[in-house]
Amino acid sequence: MIAVTDVIMYITVISDRSYKSPGNPIDLEVNERLILQMNDNSKKHSILIVDDDKTNIIALTYILEANYNVLSLLDSTQTVQLAENELPDLILLDILMPEMDGFEVITLLKLNEKTKNIPVIFITGLDNVKAEENGLMLGAADYIAKPFHPAIVKLRVENQIQRRN
Protein backbone atom coordinates (compact mmCIF):
# COMPACT_ATOMS: atom_id res chain seq x y z
CA MET A 1 0.00 0.00 0.00
CA ILE A 2 1.24 3.48 -0.83
CA ALA A 3 1.45 5.86 2.13
CA VAL A 4 0.44 9.47 1.63
CA THR A 5 3.98 10.56 2.53
CA ASP A 6 5.38 8.41 -0.31
CA VAL A 7 3.48 10.30 -2.97
CA ILE A 8 4.10 13.78 -4.29
CA MET A 9 1.05 14.95 -6.17
CA TYR A 10 1.03 17.68 -8.74
CA ILE A 11 -2.54 18.14 -9.81
CA THR A 12 -4.07 20.93 -11.83
CA VAL A 13 -7.73 20.69 -10.93
CA ILE A 14 -10.20 21.88 -13.53
CA SER A 15 -12.91 19.29 -13.04
CA ASP A 16 -14.66 17.64 -10.14
CA ARG A 17 -14.18 14.04 -11.31
CA SER A 18 -12.38 11.79 -8.86
CA TYR A 19 -10.77 8.39 -8.98
CA LYS A 20 -9.37 5.96 -6.50
CA SER A 21 -6.14 4.30 -7.46
CA PRO A 22 -5.69 0.58 -6.74
CA GLY A 23 -4.41 0.00 -3.23
CA ASN A 24 -4.46 3.70 -2.39
CA PRO A 25 -7.02 4.84 0.18
CA ILE A 26 -7.01 8.48 -0.88
CA ASP A 27 -9.31 9.87 -3.56
CA LEU A 28 -7.70 12.26 -6.00
CA GLU A 29 -9.39 14.83 -8.18
CA VAL A 30 -8.03 14.50 -11.67
CA ASN A 31 -8.24 16.19 -15.05
CA GLU A 32 -6.35 16.51 -18.28
CA ARG A 33 -3.04 17.34 -16.54
CA LEU A 34 -2.58 14.74 -13.83
CA ILE A 35 0.99 14.07 -12.84
CA LEU A 36 1.85 11.64 -10.09
CA GLN A 37 5.40 11.16 -8.99
CA MET A 38 6.19 8.20 -6.79
CA ASN A 39 8.81 9.50 -4.37
CA ASP A 40 10.84 6.52 -3.22
CA ASN A 41 14.57 7.13 -3.08
CA SER A 42 15.34 3.40 -3.12
CA LYS A 43 14.15 3.24 -6.73
CA LYS A 44 16.91 4.31 -9.00
CA HIS A 45 15.38 4.87 -12.45
CA SER A 46 12.39 6.97 -13.47
CA ILE A 47 9.74 6.32 -16.10
CA LEU A 48 7.42 8.96 -17.57
CA ILE A 49 4.09 7.57 -18.80
CA VAL A 50 2.14 9.80 -21.22
CA ASP A 51 -1.35 8.60 -22.11
CA ASP A 52 -4.72 10.36 -22.30
CA ASP A 53 -6.43 7.30 -20.78
CA LYS A 54 -6.28 7.19 -16.97
CA THR A 55 -6.90 3.44 -16.97
CA ASN A 56 -3.70 2.84 -18.95
CA ILE A 57 -1.73 5.12 -16.63
CA ILE A 58 -3.03 3.31 -13.56
CA ALA A 59 -2.28 -0.13 -15.06
CA LEU A 60 1.23 0.82 -16.23
CA THR A 61 2.00 2.49 -12.90
CA TYR A 62 0.89 -0.64 -11.08
CA ILE A 63 3.12 -2.79 -13.31
CA LEU A 64 6.22 -0.59 -12.92
CA GLU A 65 6.04 1.17 -9.54
CA ALA A 66 7.75 -1.65 -7.62
CA ASN A 67 10.98 -1.10 -9.54
CA TYR A 68 10.88 2.49 -10.79
CA ASN A 69 9.93 6.01 -9.89
CA VAL A 70 6.85 6.60 -12.03
CA LEU A 71 5.67 9.96 -13.34
CA SER A 72 2.49 10.16 -15.37
CA LEU A 73 0.89 12.73 -17.57
CA LEU A 74 -2.52 12.84 -19.24
CA ASP A 75 -1.83 15.96 -21.31
CA SER A 76 0.63 15.27 -24.12
CA THR A 77 1.29 18.99 -24.65
CA GLN A 78 3.15 19.08 -21.33
CA THR A 79 5.49 16.16 -22.14
CA VAL A 80 8.55 18.05 -23.34
CA GLN A 81 8.46 20.52 -20.44
CA LEU A 82 8.12 17.75 -17.85
CA ALA A 83 10.83 15.66 -19.54
CA GLU A 84 13.20 18.66 -19.52
CA ASN A 85 12.56 19.26 -15.82
CA GLU A 86 12.61 15.65 -14.59
CA LEU A 87 14.89 13.96 -17.17
CA PRO A 88 13.28 10.52 -16.86
CA ASP A 89 15.30 7.47 -17.86
CA LEU A 90 12.54 6.31 -20.22
CA ILE A 91 9.26 7.59 -21.66
CA LEU A 92 6.26 5.37 -22.39
CA LEU A 93 4.21 7.32 -24.93
CA ASP A 94 0.77 6.71 -26.40
CA ILE A 95 0.37 7.62 -30.07
CA LEU A 96 -3.31 8.54 -30.34
CA MET A 97 -3.93 11.51 -28.05
CA PRO A 98 -5.92 14.73 -28.45
CA GLU A 99 -4.17 18.04 -29.07
CA MET A 100 -0.74 16.51 -29.80
CA ASP A 101 -0.22 12.92 -30.91
CA GLY A 102 2.74 10.76 -29.95
CA PHE A 103 4.47 11.29 -33.30
CA GLU A 104 4.49 15.05 -32.72
CA VAL A 105 5.68 14.59 -29.14
CA ILE A 106 8.60 12.32 -30.04
CA THR A 107 9.64 14.74 -32.80
CA LEU A 108 9.82 17.59 -30.26
CA LEU A 109 11.64 15.39 -27.73
CA LYS A 110 14.27 14.36 -30.29
CA LEU A 111 14.80 18.01 -31.39
CA ASN A 112 15.34 19.14 -27.80
CA GLU A 113 18.96 19.08 -26.59
CA LYS A 114 17.98 18.03 -23.04
CA THR A 115 15.58 15.25 -24.02
CA LYS A 116 16.90 13.88 -27.32
CA ASN A 117 18.69 10.91 -25.70
CA ILE A 118 15.78 9.75 -23.55
CA PRO A 119 14.51 6.46 -25.02
CA VAL A 120 10.83 6.41 -25.96
CA ILE A 121 8.66 3.31 -26.16
CA PHE A 122 5.37 3.77 -27.96
CA ILE A 123 2.41 2.07 -26.30
CA THR A 124 -0.55 2.14 -28.63
CA GLY A 125 -3.69 0.50 -29.88
CA LEU A 126 -2.60 1.06 -33.48
CA ASP A 127 -1.83 -2.33 -34.92
CA ASN A 128 -0.62 -1.47 -38.38
CA VAL A 129 2.93 -1.83 -39.59
CA LYS A 130 3.00 1.70 -41.06
CA ALA A 131 2.42 3.31 -37.63
CA GLU A 132 5.13 1.15 -36.05
CA GLU A 133 7.53 1.94 -38.90
CA ASN A 134 6.78 5.67 -38.60
CA GLY A 135 7.42 5.62 -34.84
CA LEU A 136 10.71 3.79 -35.23
CA MET A 137 11.82 6.17 -37.99
CA LEU A 138 11.11 9.11 -35.67
CA GLY A 139 13.43 7.64 -33.03
CA ALA A 140 11.29 5.35 -30.88
CA ALA A 141 13.35 2.70 -29.13
CA ASP A 142 10.56 0.13 -29.07
CA TYR A 143 6.86 -0.38 -29.61
CA ILE A 144 4.28 -2.15 -27.40
CA ALA A 145 0.78 -2.91 -28.70
CA LYS A 146 -2.33 -2.55 -26.55
CA PRO A 147 -3.67 -4.45 -24.82
CA PHE A 148 -0.27 -4.78 -23.20
CA HIS A 149 0.89 -7.68 -21.09
CA PRO A 150 2.69 -6.92 -17.80
CA ALA A 151 5.61 -9.28 -18.45
CA ILE A 152 6.26 -7.75 -21.89
CA VAL A 153 6.07 -4.20 -20.51
CA LYS A 154 8.51 -5.05 -17.71
CA LEU A 155 10.99 -6.74 -20.05
CA ARG A 156 10.94 -4.03 -22.70
CA VAL A 157 11.33 -1.29 -20.10
CA GLU A 158 14.20 -3.14 -18.41
CA ASN A 159 15.91 -3.73 -21.76
CA GLN A 160 15.85 0.00 -22.55
CA ILE A 161 17.05 0.95 -19.06
CA GLN A 162 19.96 -1.50 -19.37
CA ARG A 163 20.89 -0.17 -22.83
CA ARG A 164 20.97 3.38 -21.51
CA ASN A 165 23.39 2.52 -18.68
Secondary structure, DSSP 8 states (H G I E B T S, - for coil): ---GGGEEEEE---S--EEE-TT--SEEE--TTEEEEE--TT---EEEEE-S-HHHHHHHHHHHTTTSEEEEES-GGGHHHHHHHH--SEEEE-S--SSS-HHHHHHHHHHSTTTTTS-EEEEES---HHHHHHHHHTT-SEEEESS--HHHHHHHHHHHHHHH-
